[in-house]
Amino acid sequence: MTKRFAFVLLLLLLSASLFGADTDIFSFANSISGKVIWDSRTGSGQVATSRYVYNFIPGIPWVVTDKGDKIGQDAVYLKDGMVMIPEALAKAITTYQRGSVKKDTSGHRVAAIFIDPGHGGKDPGAIGTHKKNGRTFKVMEKTAVLEVGKKLRTQLVSTYPDKKILMSRTGDTYPTLDERAKMANRVKLGPNETILFVSIHANASLKPQANGFEVWYLPQEYRRTVVDSQSIGSTNKNLLSAVNTITEEELSIESELLAKSVMTGMKDKIGKDIPCRGIKQESWFVVRNTKMPAILIEIGFVTNPKEGELLANTNYLQKISDGIYNGIKDFVYTFEHSGKK
Ligand SMILES: [Zn+2]
């Protein structure tokens, strides 16, 4: 340890008491017999112990261990040049370090499912105008997807009383994409817990014959706020992807599994009514920086005469919900019962 470093360390330790229950990184490392490795160039750090290494970046709301586990709590933050560990995170790491959270015994679990019916309020989404028996009627995406979302919530709540089943909207309101992502990101998770993000939309096309349902990985705009940017400069962005490699791999695999599972569930329920357009592969590149497995379902085309009529039919919307529900249920079972994540 250089003299200068020791001096800085001393200053840091002295100032630690100013931040209430949060601890500075050095005192914290000491408490678990670890040492701090700080890379000031990239603005990232590690606390290395004989059992585990914890990787962190100030502002990123989780710590990734060298075993590939993510400890998601409050973010490590910088205060006056000092790296601070929030109390809840310190506790979670300490628990993990003691081994009371063992991968093989506790297992991974889905703690929350976030249902996001697209659009709403001032934003109707896609609109289909059709004629039936000489009468003109309109099908609005925002209305159909909200009904599917609410039916889905009812089913999930009764099956999973121990999971949080949340919705981005339950009425005709318009949360922005940013607000939707923030709502999901704010949900508190324990170690080895995850949240699923399921966005529900309906399609539109200028060609009335376009038809079918499809499942996407989550598009870019939903995930942007996950990398909480205020605290991260451009250097940190590179670094973030490095530290997150493990997380990203897991998330892309999980998102794909979830998408496949939901597609299969929907095929079983509505595959005879409308064609399945499959899973959209382009999304492989967008998994960077996701914090949770996430999919977007296009339940059908409001602009197609046959589907427009179906999407205005509450019994059919229930069938769609049944399909999504079965897909989620299969995914949850696999996720929580496979030895691997
Ligand atoms: Zn939409």
Residues whose N, C-alpha, C, O or C-beta is under 5 A from the ligand:
A	BS01	ZN	G118 G125 H201 A202
